[in-house]
Amino acid sequence: MSTAHLSAPSIDPEEVAYFERLAHRWWDTEGPFWPLHRLNAFRVDYIRRHLCAALDRDPNAERPFADLRILDIGCGGGILSESMARLGAQVTGIDITEKNLQVARMHAQWSELEIDYRLASVEQLAEDEAGFDVVLNMEVVEHVEHLPDFLADCARLAQPGGLMVVSSINRTPAAWVMAILGAEYILRWLPRGTHHYRKLVRPAEVAHGLGAGYRLIHETGVRVNPFNRAFGYTRWKGVNYMMVWQRRAD
């Protein structure tokens, strides 16, 4: 598909333009996405442990996600999608920017991984296809418009009993200081404009958006050490957080 990007109510054109400008840097581990590469190893461990616990699988197996249909929303250049594929999953990655998908497809081919990358929005996918075993909603919700509608569409994508993993940045003064002022303007770990305070998402807003059809089975705060740039777990969810939700089987 030659369309540069999609149009949907949840899509912010300014966010699309921002990531289009950076598309060629996705797999540069020393470039503007280096924090995402560091975070990816951390979040893959979290996903692996908690999905295996919920689905009664062995987290130490070489391919613990074998035969699982996993959807990666906002897959970008494919960093998380490839990690899931290496663990045995049948991965579908969707993004709203064709440039990101071009990078993702080329890297998957180079890595000899079969991943179904699509130019699609959650609105489209919710209409056309659902029934995924796992939906990954990682570092996405803070970039969308009309959050309640977006989450309602996401909620339709997992099959009954399926799982959704959400990670984002809380909308608190501490998050503004650390994730925006600190990371973008002082430490310059991220390009300025990566995040906008008004779009940051409180955990309660995720719960409200997913609705009564989902139950929370695990949550944790995430901290980063500014000296060694290492990620770790914390009980405090005032800045970054990750959550695992399960769709009720009714």
N, C-alpha and C positions, 0 to 999 in steps of 0.2 A: 504494500500500500504506500503510495507516494505522499499522502497527506502529512504535513509537517507535525501537526499535533491535533488533538481532538477538542471538541467543544461539548461541555456538559455543565450543569448547574454547579457541581462541586469543584470545577476546574477554575483556578485563578490564572489568567493569562500572564500576569507578571511572574508567577512562580514557574510557569512553563518556559518563559524567556530566560529566566535565571539559570535553570538547569540545562537548557539548550547551549548556553554559552560555555558551560563546563563539561559538556558531554564527553569530549575527547580525553578528559583527565580521570575518568572513573577508575581505571586500573593502575594509576600512578600512585604507589603507596607513599610517596613523599610529596605528593601534590595536595590540592585542596580537599581531597577526600580521605586523607590519611586518618582523620579521627574515625571515619566510618569503617575503615579496614581494621583498626584497633578494636572498635566496638563490635565488629562482626564476629571475631573469634570468641568474644565474651558472650554475645547473645546466642550464638550457635550452641554453646555449651548449655545455656539456660534452656533453650528450645529442646535440645536433645533430652536432657534429664526430665523435664516436666511433661513432654509429649509421651515419652516412654512410660512414665509413671501412670499417666492417665489412660494410656492405651494398652497397658500390660505388655510392654516390649522390653527387651534387654538393651539398656543404654550402652553396654560395652560391646555389643555386636558390631561387626564391621559395617553392615548396612541396616541399621535399626529401623529405617523408614521405608524398607522395601515394600512396594505395592501401595504405598500411601499416595493419594492425590493431594498435592500441596499447591495452593495458590499463593503467589508472592505479589501483593498489591504494591504498585509503585516500585517495580523491580529495578529501575534505573539501569545501570550498566551490568547488572547481574551478579553482584557480589554475594548476596544472600542466596539467590536462586542456585548458583553453582554449589554452594556449601550444602544445600538441601539435596541436590542431585547426587553429590558424592556420597551422601548417606543413604542412597537408594531410592529416594522419592521420585515419583512422576510429577515433574514440576511444570506448572504454568505460570509464567511471569507476565504481568500486564503493566503497561506504562502509557502515559498520555503524550509522550514525546518520541517521535520516530528516531531522532538522533541517538537517544539513549538505547533504544532497541537495536539499532545498527551496531553499536558498540557491543551490546550484550550478545548478539548473535555471532559476531565475529570471534569474540573471546570464547564462547561456548564451543564453537567449531575448533578453535585452536586447542581447547582443553579436552576435546573429544567427548563432550557431554551432550546428551539429547535433552533439550529444554524447549518447551513450547512458548515462545515469546510472541505476544500479541499487542498491537496498538488498540487498546480498549480501555474504557472507563468502567468503574464498578457499576454504574447505572446500566450500561449495556450488558455486562456479564450477568447481572442479577436478572435481567429479562431473558437472556438467551441460554444461560448455563449456570447450574448450581450443583450442590451435592459434593463439594470438596470435603475430604477428610480433615484437612487443616487449612486455615486461612491465616496468612502472616500479614499483619497490619503494622509494619515496623517503620517508625520515623516518617509516617505519612499524614496522620490526622492533623498535625500542626501546620500543614501546608494547604489544606483544602478550604473551600467556602461551603457554607450551609452544612455545618458539621452534623446536625441531627439527621438530615436526609442521607448524607453520605454513610453514616454508621448504620442506618436502617437498611440501606442497600447492601452493605457489607454483611449484615446479619443474615441475609437471605442466602449467602453464598456457601455457608457450611451446611453439611447434611445434619439431620438430627443425631445427636451424640457426638458430632464433630467439634473441633476445637478452633479457637481463634486466639492468636497471640498478638497483643497490642503493646507497643512501646512508644513513649512520647516524652514531652517536657511539660511539667506542671506549670500552670499559670499562677505564679506566686512572685512576690518581690525578690525572694532569694534566687529564683530561676532567672529573673531578669538580670540580676547582678552577675550570676555565675555563667549562665548559658549564652547570654547576649553580650552584656558589657564585658565580661571577663574573656569569654572564648572568642568573640568576634573583634573586639576593639582593643583590648589590652594584650592578651596573649597571641591574638591573631591566628588561632588554631583553625578558625573557619572564616570564609569570606564574609565581609560585612553585608548584611541583608539576608543571610541564610534563614534567620528566624525573625518573626514579628510577634511582639508581646501579645497583641490582641488575639492572635491565632493559637497561642499555647492552650493546651487542653488539660483540664483538671480530671483526675480519675473518676470523679462522680459524673462528669459529663459523658465519659465513655460508657459507664454503667447505664445512664439514662438513654443514651443513643442506641445501645444494643437491646435494651428492653428486658422485659420479664422472661423472654424466651432463652436467656443466657444466665448461667450462674458462674460466679467467680470461683476458681479453684486454686489460684495462687497469685500472689502479687509481691513485688519487691521494689525497693528503691535502688537506684544505681548511682554510685559516686565515681569520680575520677580524681586520681592523684595528679596535681599539676606539676609535680616534680619528675615523676617517671612515666607520666601519661598512661598509667594502668587503671583499668576499670575494676570495680568491686561492688559487692552487695552492701546494702544498708537498709535498716528498717525505715529510715526517713525517706518519704517520697516527695519531698518538697521541691526537688529539681527534676531529675530523671526517674522514670519508673518503667517497669515491665509487668504485664498482667497476662494470665492465661484464663480464658473463658471457655466454657463448654455449652453447646447448644442443647437445650433440654430435649429429651427423646419423645416428648408428647407429639 
